Amino acid sequence: MDEGVIDGDWEYRPLRLPPGISRRTATTQLAIHAEFAGWELSRTLLYGDGSRKIWLRRKRVPGVLPGLIT
C-alpha cells in the first residue's frame, strides 16, 4: 500500500483493488471508508487487467488517528 499524501487542507490515500472485485464490492468498500473514516472518492483509474487504483481524500484534522484502510 502506498503512503498517504498531504496537500494543503486535504489528505490523500491511494487504494488498490485487485482484478475480479465487482463494482458492488468496490462500492461497499468505499462506503465503509467514507462512513467510518471520513474519506471521499477523489479519483479512479481502471487498468486493463481489471484492477483499480482509487485515490481517497478527506479534510485534514489535526490530531486525528489514521483512517481505516485495508
ABEGO torsion letter per residue (X at the ends): XBBBBBBEABBBBBBBBBBGBBAAAAAAAAAAAAAAAGBBBABBBBBAAGBBBBBBBBBBBBGBBBBBBX
